[in-house]
Amino acid sequence: MKMTAENENTQMTRRDFLEKAALATVAVSSLPSVAKAMETVTGVSFHKGEKKMDVIKTFTPKNYGRLIGTAGFSDALLKNHFTLYQGYVKNTNGLADTLTGMVKDGKSASPEYAELKRRFGWEFNGMRLHELYFDNMSKSSASLTSASHDLAHAIDDQFGSYNQWQADFVAAGSMRGIGWVVLAFDPQSNRFFNVWINEHDGGHLSGAIPLLVMDVFEHAYVLDYGLKKIDYIEAFLKAIDWTVVSKRFGAER
């Protein structure tokens, strides 16, 4: 189909379009309300000079010395646990650097790359789960009801009572095996789940938020309790900082 001369004169070239779009972007960016509306519709930011995200390129172990003296946990147990956690941080950093280097060197199709890629999630989760675990513990633990009526009522509504939630949580922790027990919240269904995480990477619920994390690897209790894991779980329940847990819940609502 041939274009008439009139049509040819009215056609906007790609270059013309891009130039006009650039001018429009500058104009829009000077009008905050309009820019906000455009961002909502297009998903594109029209603000100039926006601050970039702060990216942590190297993970640093957190200091959990504040937990020394927690009832039910000997200093030796906690210090050993902190050292093990620091190993996960070191391994996470090392694997991230190694994988980046292998991609740059054109080795991403190798079996070694594939195995290290799979291993990375295990090490990263080992790091992050330990941080969530230590963060939701305290020498002066706060009760659930005093920390958050909203969370307390939500747990009561779903499980029937705090005691029934605790019974399910303890039952999960008492199972044979090594891993973690997590009280997870699914924001899409507004439901809670007490989840068993096998080792570090098996059993996570996609999209669910870990609210309360309990380590049930042997290193978390054997030094103090031997094979009496239930005694360790009871000590952990007394050391929960529900204020931290309730903040995690509130941040996702």
Secondary structure, 3 states (H helix, E strand, C coil): CCCCHHHHHHCCCHHHHHHHHHHHHHHHHCCHHHHHHHHHHHCCCCCCCCCCCCCCCCCCCCCCHHHCCCCCCCHHHHHHHHHHHHHHHHHHHHHHHHHHHHHHCCCCCCHHHHHHHHHHHHHHHHHHHHHHHHHCECCCCCCHHHHCHHHHHHHHHHHCCHHHHHHHHHHHHCCCCCEEEEEEEECCCCEEEEEEEECCCECCCCCCEEEEEEECCHHHCHHHHCCCHHHHHHHHHHHECHHHHHHHHHHCC
